[in-house]
């Protein structure tokens, strides 16, 4: 891992756009003149919408496209950016060739006999949550793309092959999707309440040693449990993209696929913006990695990233005699998290985007 200071072209590039306490990621790989572009979520906020437009314009000018758009789950902080783009008549949707998104319509086809649309999904103001009043249908936006038939994505799917890369779906499982479909609207509302509660109980003041002793309590939000998380492998490099997934489901699938052993990753996108409820010791026992990406701003109402979650990562690596490199897409998100003594003792490196850059870029 050479980080974003690398001068020579690398096999995989990961970009983390500024999305407040949301996700908006771009994964690019392949030859320079014909890169494959994977977009993972659309974040929230006008800044990320502007940046998405710039990134899409750049790849279009090169004769490239969005080969795959993955909307990991329904939460506003992951889909609002593309909802905004889709609503604009000037946006050329033909640049998107394939979409993974477990929409209400698809779930109704899987679990029920009647088709249900997301007719209540509404594009709403900057600081509000998704509204379930009258509004635009996200499903219908996707139908307008006129791409290949979409299917439900879960961890029973066979690995996906995309231009030389292999994608293995880790979550969701069928049970998580059934929970989401059974109580769609309440699941979203409960997720919002749970995040607000967890944000009130965040402690950034404890030391690494103190925080790793805290009992782990897993995220219970149904919407987060429906997240599409996956492994991407290309030319000997391996990424773990965890969305907002529940760690117990990820861990169970990793053990099913690879057994009770650490699996090497070149980069891990930390689950749920560094929430203490989505990174467990059991999950970390399955992971060998020095490089962790955190997508979150500072000062958000949930208190992301949580030092408790990052401490688990640090201490796991410390016991294995490995350093830990944290990549932040907001330069101030790491401020005040660790003391100088902790940084030195545990071999922590806090890597931020350059002052003149609007997007954190990691070359692998």
Secondary structure, DSSP 8 states (H G I E B T S, - for coil): --GGG--S--SEEEEE---TTS--EEEEES-TTS-EEEEE---SSHHHHHHHHHHHHHHHHTT--BSEEE---S-HHHHHHHHHHHT-TTS-GGGB--EE---HHHHHHHH-SS----TT-B---TTS--B-SS---HHHHHHHT--S------TTS--EEETTEEEEEEE--HHHHHHHHHTHHHHHHHHHHHHHHHHHT--SSS-HHHHTTS-------HHHHT--EEEEEETTEEEEE-TT--HHHHHHHHHHHH-SS-EE-SEEE-GGGG-TTS--HHHHTTEE-SEEEE---SS-TT--S-HHHHHHHHHHHHHTT--EEEEESSTTTTTTSS-HHHHHHHTEEEEE--TT-SSEEEE-
